[in-house]
Amino acid sequence: MASPRSFTFGIPLVGRAGTDDFARVEALVGLTLRSLLAQTDPAFGVLVMGQDRPATLPDDPRVRFIEAAWPAHAQDAANNDAGCKRHALGEAALREGDGWLMLVDADDWVPRDLVAAARTAIDPGSLGGVLAQGDMVDFASGRAAPLPFPGAFERPFHALCGSSVVARLRPDDSDPLRRNPLQVLRDHHDWPQAAAARGACVATLPTRGAYVVGTAQNHSERHGPFAGWRADLNDALRRRGLEIDDAFLSRFGLDRAALTAAGGLSSAGTPPAR
């Protein structure tokens, strides 16, 4: 029986010089890694790229740290440091051979069945798959709301969350689009539409993701060009969201103790009336 194609999670991690709280960055990526290592399909690897090795990197043979070959700088709206890391992670994953790559922000959570869902749903002819559904989670309050979020964000999950695309990698293909679609269809916001415009297709993955906000380290909230709009969206989440429970967290291999230890749920309380 042939061995399964490789599946790689790639995490671009901000450097110590690019943040005012690297300990918080380490705590957040620790939760992300915990959610990845809880996958029901164990055939995957994780590449973490950054200037500084996080203390929360687990002692697990599936997880490998790659040191960035350039110094970290203060973050800005362009977020070029993360862009360079995403490109380098793509090239590293291609060296692993034919398979799949999912780039994951260092504060998001991935459902435990993501690898299994991707292997099942992404057919050989497609460029990959997207998470069209999921939940936005406020790290501080522990409240969540589904995406699309009526009255606040009406588009699919992948239109907001960067940890939502699985690309099908074909290292020997001469067509850049099929070699690594992430290098051509860069913007996760419109991945299915951009693929269709090029005569290609992507699958919808039958599982739900988690886009984590309110961490005080999310680049889009602090430095992105729509930081003001993001603040309004987060406010709507805290007002209208429902408190997450153990069943919700278990879908991502997490629990309340892990979140509290990482500094989350600091302002959790009774959910608002609906």
KOLRO-340799 format. One line per 2 residues: number of its first residue (from 0); for each residue z, x, y of N, C-alpha, C. Coordinates in pm, whole numbers, plus 50000, padded with zeros to 5 digits. Layout:
REM residues N
NUM = Z/X/Y/Z/X/Y/Z/X/Y ~ ...
END
This chain:
REM residues 274
0 = 50000/50085/49881/50000/50000/50000/50000/50088/50124 ~ 49915/50056/50219/49907/50135/50341/50034/50119/50423
2 = 50076/50226/50490/50194/50218/50576/50161/50134/50698 ~ 50262/50063/50756/50235/49979/50873/50194/50062/50993
4 = 50109/50004/51077/50072/50072/51199/50195/50095/51285 ~ 50192/50200/51364/50309/50236/51444/50332/50133/51555
6 = 50457/50108/51585/50495/50025/51698/50590/50108/51783 ~ 50557/50120/51912/50636/50204/52002/50685/50122/52120
8 = 50814/50134/52150/50869/50087/52276/50878/50208/52368 ~ 50830/50194/52491/50838/50303/52589/50920/50260/52709
10 = 51021/50340/52744/51111/50307/52855/51100/50414/52963 ~ 51046/50382/53081/51049/50476/53193/51185/50466/53262
12 = 51259/50576/53266/51395/50576/53318/51403/50652/53450 ~ 51461/50590/53552/51475/50655/53681/51563/50780/53668
14 = 51533/50883/53744/51613/51005/53741/51740/50992/53825 ~ 51833/51080/53799/51960/51077/53872/51940/51085/54023
16 = 51841/51164/54066/51815/51179/54209/51749/51056/54269 ~ 51704/50963/54187/51635/50846/54236/51722/50722/54245
18 = 51852/50737/54223/51941/50621/54226/52076/50662/54285 ~ 52147/50563/54337/52280/50590/54390/52389/50562/54287
20 = 52351/50524/54165/52450/50493/54061/52389/50517/53924 ~ 52380/50644/53885/52318/50675/53757/52403/50626/53640
22 = 52534/50615/53659/52619/50562/53553/52581/50418/53522 ~ 52548/50339/53625/52504/50202/53602/52368/50202/53529
24 = 52279/50292/53568/52150/50304/53500/52171/50333/53352 ~ 52263/50425/53321/52291/50459/53182/52346/50339/53105
26 = 52435/50262/53170/52493/50145/53104/52385/50040/53075 ~ 52297/50019/53171/52192/49918/53154/52092/49957/53045
28 = 52049/50082/53045/51954/50124/52941/52022/50124/52804 ~ 52154/50142/52803/52226/50132/52676/52214/49992/52616
30 = 52223/49889/52701/52204/49752/52653/52061/49728/52607 ~ 51964/49780/52683/51824/49766/52645/51799/49830/52508
32 = 51851/49949/52489/51832/50017/52361/51901/49942/52248 ~ 52015/49884/52276/52084/49806/52173/51997/49688/52130
34 = 51932/49623/52226/51846/49509/52191/51725/49554/52110 ~ 51672/49672/52140/51558/49724/52065/51597/49760/51922
36 = 51711/49824/51906/51753/49870/51775/51798/49756/51684 ~ 51811/49635/51741/51848/49518/51661/51727/49445/51604
38 = 51607/49503/51616/51486/49437/51568/51495/49400/51419 ~ 51443/49283/51386/51442/49240/51246/51342/49320/51164
40 = 51236/49369/51227/51139/49457/51162/51176/49600/51202 ~ 51222/49682/51108/51274/49814/51143/51168/49922/51165
42 = 51039/49888/51149/50932/49989/51158/50886/50005/51302 ~ 50961/50080/51381/50925/50105/51520/50993/50233/51567
44 = 50947/50281/51683/51011/50395/51748/51029/50366/51895 ~ 51121/50438/51959/51150/50420/52101/51136/50555/52171
46 = 51057/50557/52278/51043/50676/52362/51105/50645/52497 ~ 51201/50728/52539/51264/50716/52670/51222/50836/52752
48 = 51159/50813/52867/51116/50925/52952/51191/50923/53083 ~ 51247/51036/53119/51318/51049/53246/51345/51194/53278
50 = 51398/51217/53397/51435/51353/53435/51571/51393/53378 ~ 51654/51294/53346/51790/51321/53300/51818/51239/53174
52 = 51865/51305/53072/51896/51238/52946/52017/51147/52965 ~ 52006/51018/52934/52120/50929/52955/52228/50950/52849
54 = 52353/50936/52891/52464/50954/52798/52468/50843/52694 ~ 52405/50730/52723/52407/50615/52631/52294/50619/52530
56 = 52219/50728/52523/52113/50739/52424/52177/50747/52285 ~ 52145/50653/52195/52212/50652/52065/52164/50763/51973
58 = 52248/50798/51880/52212/50896/51778/52139/50823/51667 ~ 52011/50800/51689/51929/50722/51597/51793/50790/51588
60 = 51744/50817/51468/51617/50890/51455/51497/50816/51513 ~ 51511/50685/51538/51400/50608/51595/51390/50625/51746
62 = 51490/50686/51808/51494/50699/51954/51475/50845/51993 ~ 51378/50869/52084/51349/51006/52125/51341/51012/52278
64 = 51403/51114/52336/51400/51133/52480/51293/51237/52515 ~ 51210/51205/52615/51107/51296/52664/51141/51329/52810
66 = 51161/51455/52839/51195/51494/52976/51069/51496/53063 ~ 51075/51426/53177/50964/51425/53271/50942/51564/53328
68 = 50816/51599/53347/50782/51735/53390/50779/51750/53541 ~ 50833/51654/53614/50834/51660/53760/50972/51615/53808
70 = 51014/51659/53926/51148/51623/53975/51156/51477/54019 ~ 51276/51422/54009/51299/51285/54056/51315/51286/54207
72 = 51266/51178/54270/51280/51162/54414/51338/51024/54442 ~ 51381/51005/54566/51430/50873/54606/51320/50770/54586
74 = 51358/50651/54544/51259/50547/54517/51205/50486/54645 ~ 51081/50436/54634/51019/50365/54746/50941/50248/54690
76 = 50873/50175/54777/50802/50054/54734/50692/50084/54634 ~ 50626/50201/54646/50514/50233/54558/50558/50258/54413
78 = 50680/50309/54394/50734/50334/54260/50642/50424/54178 ~ 50591/50529/54242/50497/50618/54173/50560/50692/54055
80 = 50690/50723/54065/50757/50793/53957/50748/50712/53828 ~ 50777/50583/53837/50769/50497/53717/50626/50487/53667
82 = 50529/50480/53760/50390/50472/53719/50346/50595/53640 ~ 50388/50712/53684/50354/50835/53611/50419/50836/53473
84 = 50540/50785/53465/50609/50782/53335/50542/50683/53241 ~ 50498/50570/53292/50429/50473/53207/50301/50533/53150
86 = 50227/50606/53234/50105/50671/53186/50138/50773/53078 ~ 50240/50855/53102/50277/50958/53004/50327/50896/52874
88 = 50400/50786/52884/50447/50718/52763/50329/50662/52684 ~ 50227/50612/52754/50108/50564/52685/50038/50674/52608
90 = 50026/50791/52668/49962/50903/52601/50044/50949/52481 ~ 50178/50949/52496/50264/50989/52385/50251/50890/52269
92 = 50244/50761/52301/50230/50660/52196/50095/50672/52126 ~ 49989/50703/52199/49858/50722/52138/49859/50836/52037
94 = 49939/50937/52063/49948/51050/51969/50016/51008/51839 ~ 50087/50895/51840/50151/50844/51718/50049/50777/51627
96 = 49930/50746/51681/49824/50685/51600/49800/50540/51636 ~ 49715/50479/51557/49676/50339/51577/49800/50249/51567
98 = 49818/50159/51665/49935/50072/51659/49954/49990/51784 ~ 50078/49973/51824/50113/49890/51938/50207/49964/52031
100 = 50203/49927/52159/50294/49983/52259/50344/49872/52349 ~ 50476/49868/52368/50537/49779/52466/50619/49862/52562
102 = 50583/49858/52691/50662/49924/52794/50774/49830/52835 ~ 50896/49882/52838/51015/49801/52864/51092/49860/52980
104 = 51119/49779/53082/51203/49825/53192/51343/49853/53141 ~ 51410/49949/53203/51536/50000/53150/51655/49910/53175
106 = 51630/49784/53217/51742/49690/53229/51711/49555/53165 ~ 51594/49541/53103/51558/49415/53037/51601/49416/52891
108 = 51601/49297/52830/51636/49282/52689/51516/49228/52613 ~ 51502/49272/52490/51389/49233/52407/51440/49152/52289
110 = 51377/49038/52256/51423/48957/52144/51414/49032/52012 ~ 51505/49001/51923/51517/49074/51797/51392/49060/51709
112 = 51315/48953/51729/51196/48931/51646/51068/48976/51714 ~ 51078/49057/51820/50958/49093/51896/50858/49170/51811
114 = 50902/49274/51741/50810/49354/51660/50745/49268/51552 ~ 50826/49187/51485/50772/49100/51380/50672/49001/51438
116 = 50703/48943/51555/50613/48846/51617/50482/48912/51657 ~ 50490/49033/51711/50368/49102/51753/50279/49136/51633
118 = 50337/49183/51527/50258/49217/51408/50187/49094/51352 ~ 50252/48979/51363/50196/48855/51309/50091/48795/51401
120 = 50118/48794/51532/50036/48717/51626/49914/48792/51678 ~ 49922/48926/51687/49813/49002/51748/49707/49032/51642
122 = 49594/48965/51652/49489/48985/51552/49410/49112/51584 ~ 49334/49163/51488/49264/49291/51506/49168/49295/51624
124 = 49114/49181/51665/49016/49183/51772/49072/49172/51912 ~ 49201/49142/51926/49258/49120/52059/49311/49251/52118
126 = 49332/49249/52249/49382/49366/52319/49533/49380/52308 ~ 49599/49274/52266/49745/49277/52256/49800/49137/52269
128 = 49922/49128/52320/49987/48999/52335/50080/48997/52453 ~ 50113/48876/52500/50205/48861/52612/50315/48760/52576
130 = 50429/48779/52638/50537/48682/52630/50516/48582/52744 ~ 50474/48463/52710/50449/48361/52812/50576/48284/52847
132 = 50676/48290/52759/50800/48219/52782/50918/48314/52770 ~ 51023/48281/52841/51144/48363/52838/51243/48311/52940
134 = 51346/48388/52963/51452/48347/53055/51482/48458/53155 ~ 51512/48418/53277/51560/48508/53379/51712/48504/53374
136 = 51776/48620/53364/51920/48629/53345/51981/48708/53460 ~ 52084/48652/53524/52156/48724/53628/52269/48804/53563
138 = 52259/48935/53572/52354/49024/53506/52495/49004/53559 ~ 52507/48979/53689/52639/48969/53750/52711/48840/53714
140 = 52640/48727/53722/52705/48597/53700/52695/48548/53557 ~ 52600/48601/53481/52581/48553/53345/52511/48419/53337
142 = 52436/48384/53440/52360/48259/53439/52214/48288/53407 ~ 52149/48190/53345/52010/48206/53304/51932/48079/53333
144 = 51803/48096/53352/51711/47984/53372/51579/48019/53304 ~ 51511/47920/53249/51384/47948/53180/51273/47978/53279
146 = 51179/48059/53234/51055/48082/53307/50941/48023/53225 ~ 50859/47938/53285/50860/47895/53424/50991/47826/53465
148 = 51031/47844/53593/51155/47792/53651/51115/47687/53754 ~ 51119/47558/53720/51070/47454/53810/51132/47461/53950
150 = 51045/47458/54050/51089/47461/54187/51118/47599/54242 ~ 51119/47701/54155/51149/47837/54200/51039/47935/54163
152 = 50992/47929/54039/50882/48015/53994/50808/47940/53885 ~ 50689/47893/53917/50617/47801/53830/50523/47869/53731
154 = 50514/48001/53735/50420/48072/53648/50488/48118/53519 ~ 50410/48167/53422/50469/48208/53293/50560/48330/53307
156 = 50634/48357/53201/50729/48468/53197/50662/48601/53230 ~ 50544/48626/53171/50479/48756/53191/50431/48775/53335
158 = 50423/48667/53412/50381/48679/53552/50491/48734/53641 ~ 50615/48740/53589/50726/48793/53667/50787/48917/53605
160 = 50802/48917/53473/50874/49025/53404/50778/49132/53355 ~ 50808/49257/53388/50724/49367/53342/50739/49399/53195
162 = 50851/49357/53134/50874/49381/52991/50821/49263/52912 ~ 50689/49245/52915/50632/49122/52860/50497/49142/52791
164 = 50448/49265/52785/50314/49291/52733/50320/49389/52616 ~ 50252/49355/52508/50234/49446/52395/50086/49481/52388
166 = 50054/49608/52399/49914/49653/52395/49879/49705/52256 ~ 49760/49674/52213/49707/49726/52086/49641/49860/52117
168 = 49690/49967/52055/49638/50101/52079/49538/50142/51972 ~ 49426/50199/52018/49323/50251/51928/49284/50389/51979
170 = 49355/50494/51941/49334/50627/52000/49194/50683/51982 ~ 49122/50641/51879/48989/50696/51853/48876/50613/51913
172 = 48909/50508/51986/48806/50422/52044/48755/50483/52174 ~ 48625/50488/52192/48566/50548/52313/48575/50455/52435
174 = 48602/50328/52412/48615/50232/52521/48757/50238/52576 ~ 48776/50280/52703/48912/50290/52758/48991/50161/52747
176 = 48924/50045/52759/48993/49917/52751/49055/49897/52614 ~ 48986/49943/52511/49038/49925/52376/49123/50044/52330
178 = 49106/50158/52393/49190/50273/52358/49335/50245/52396 ~ 49357/50209/52522/49490/50169/52569/49471/50068/52682
180 = 49478/49939/52651/49454/49837/52752/49546/49847/52873 ~ 49664/49906/52856/49758/49917/52968/49704/50005/53080
182 = 49615/50097/53048/49559/50184/53149/49445/50119/53226 ~ 49394/50008/53177/49286/49936/53245/49339/49806/53305
184 = 49411/49728/53224/49472/49604/53272/49615/49636/53315 ~ 49629/49700/53427/49758/49756/53467/49862/49650/53502
186 = 49818/49539/53558/49910/49441/53615/49949/49336/53512 ~ 50076/49335/53472/50122/49238/53373/50113/49095/53425
188 = 50111/49076/53557/50112/48942/53614/49995/48856/53566 ~ 49880/48918/53551/49759/48843/53516/49688/48901/53394
190 = 49764/48950/53299/49705/49017/53183/49603/48930/53109 ~ 49636/48807/53070/49537/48727/52996/49410/48700/53077
192 = 49426/48671/53207/49309/48643/53291/49223/48768/53310 ~ 49288/48884/53329/49213/49008/53346/49138/49044/53219
194 = 49200/49019/53104/49132/49045/52977/49012/48953/52961 ~ 49030/48824/52993/48920/48728/52980/48804/48763/53070
196 = 48834/48817/53190/48728/48856/53282/48643/48969/53227 ~ 48698/49043/53130/48624/49152/53066/48573/49113/52929
198 = 48574/48984/52900/48524/48935/52772/48615/48960/52655 ~ 48743/48986/52683/48838/49014/52576/48946/48906/52575
200 = 49036/48914/52480/49142/48814/52472/49274/48880/52434 ~ 49384/48811/52464/49517/48855/52424/49587/48736/52360
202 = 49681/48765/52272/49756/48662/52202/49881/48623/52281 ~ 49930/48504/52256/50059/48462/52309/50163/48483/52200
204 = 50265/48563/52230/50366/48596/52130/50465/48482/52113 ~ 50494/48439/51989/50579/48324/51965/50728/48357/51969
206 = 50775/48413/52079/50917/48441/52098/50945/48444/52247 ~ 51073/48455/52286/51112/48447/52426/51179/48577/52471
208 = 51139/48627/52588/51198/48748/52642/51314/48719/52736 ~ 51370/48826/52792/51479/48814/52891/51453/48911/53004
210 = 51437/48856/53125/51416/48936/53246/51549/48942/53319 ~ 51609/49060/53327/51743/49075/53380/51736/49113/53528
212 = 51805/49035/53612/51812/49060/53756/51960/49077/53795 ~ 51982/49109/53921/52119/49120/53969/52196/49239/53915
214 = 52123/49346/53880/52189/49465/53825/52224/49568/53933 ~ 52173/49546/54053/52185/49642/54164/52100/49766/54141
216 = 52016/49765/54037/51927/49879/54010/51783/49836/53987 ~ 51755/49707/53989/51619/49658/53967/51530/49699/54084
218 = 51425/49776/54054/51339/49830/54159/51277/49722/54245 ~ 51227/49617/54182/51158/49511/54257/51250/49440/54355
220 = 51379/49434/54321/51475/49368/54410/51517/49456/54526 ~ 51516/49587/54506/51569/49678/54608/51459/49742/54694
222 = 51345/49771/54633/51244/49849/54702/51107/49784/54706 ~ 51084/49682/54627/50951/49622/54617/50910/49550/54744
224 = 50781/49524/54758/50731/49461/54880/50773/49315/54896 ~ 50826/49254/54790/50868/49114/54795/51018/49101/54772
226 = 51094/49200/54820/51238/49202/54796/51306/49078/54855 ~ 51260/49031/54970/51318/48912/55031/51297/48789/54945
228 = 51174/48774/54895/51144/48661/54807/51225/48671/54679 ~ 51241/48791/54626/51321/48810/54505/51466/48767/54529
230 = 51519/48796/54646/51656/48757/54677/51670/48605/54675 ~ 51571/48535/54728/51574/48388/54726/51566/48335/54582
232 = 51482/48398/54500/51469/48356/54361/51601/48378/54286 ~ 51664/48492/54308/51791/48521/54242/51899/48422/54287
234 = 51895/48384/54415/51991/48286/54465/51973/48151/54396 ~ 51846/48111/54375/51820/47986/54304/51872/47994/54161
236 = 51858/48111/54098/51908/48129/53962/52059/48111/53957 ~ 52130/48170/54052/52277/48161/54052/52325/48020/54082
238 = 52249/47946/54160/52288/47809/54193/52255/47710/54082 ~ 52140/47731/54017/52091/47630/53924/52094/47672/53778
240 = 52118/47799/53753/52117/47846/53615/52239/47800/53538 ~ 52228/47806/53406/52338/47774/53317/52396/47902/53259
242 = 52524/47900/53229/52591/48019/53178/52541/48052/53038 ~ 52511/48179/53015/52467/48222/52883/52583/48216/52785
244 = 52550/48192/52657/52653/48185/52555/52625/48287/52445 ~ 52710/48289/52345/52698/48387/52238/52567/48372/52162
246 = 52522/48247/52143/52397/48226/52070/52279/48285/52146 ~ 52281/48270/52279/52174/48327/52361/52174/48479/52347
248 = 52289/48541/52363/52297/48687/52357/52260/48741/52220 ~ 52294/48668/52116/52265/48718/51981/52115/48728/51955
250 = 52033/48651/52027/51888/48661/52010/51836/48798/52054 ~ 51919/48870/52131/51880/49002/52181/51969/49113/52125
252 = 52046/49079/52022/52132/49180/51961/52250/49218/52046 ~ 52292/49130/52137/52399/49160/52232/52514/49062/52217
254 = 52625/49093/52283/52738/49001/52290/52808/49020/52424 ~ 52902/48932/52453/52969/48933/52584/53049/49062/52604
256 = 53108/49114/52496/53186/49237/52509/53097/49353/52555 ~ 52976/49361/52503/52885/49468/52542/52846/49455/52689
258 = 52819/49331/52734/52781/49311/52874/52897/49344/52967 ~ 53016/49301/52931/53133/49328/53015/53160/49477/53023
260 = 53147/49548/52911/53169/49692/52911/53068/49764/52998 ~ 52948/49706/53013/52843/49766/53096/52853/49724/53242
262 = 52952/49642/53275/52971/49601/53414/52913/49465/53448 ~ 52866/49391/53348/52809/49260/53375/52912/49149/53368
264 = 52867/49027/53398/52952/48908/53393/53071/48918/53488 ~ 53059/48997/53593/53171/49016/53684/53203/48894/53766
266 = 53103/48805/53783/53127/48685/53862/53093/48560/53783 ~ 53108/48569/53648/53076/48455/53563/53176/48344/53587
268 = 53130/48222/53570/53219/48109/53588/53160/47985/53525 ~ 53214/47871/53560/53166/47746/53507/53028/47716/53560
270 = 52934/47677/53474/52799/47647/53523/52799/47528/53615 ~ 52704/47523/53710/52700/47413/53803/52660/47283/53735
272 = 52693/47172/53796/52655/47043/53744/52504/47028/53749 ~ 52447/46962/53647/52303/46943/53641/52271/46795/53657
END
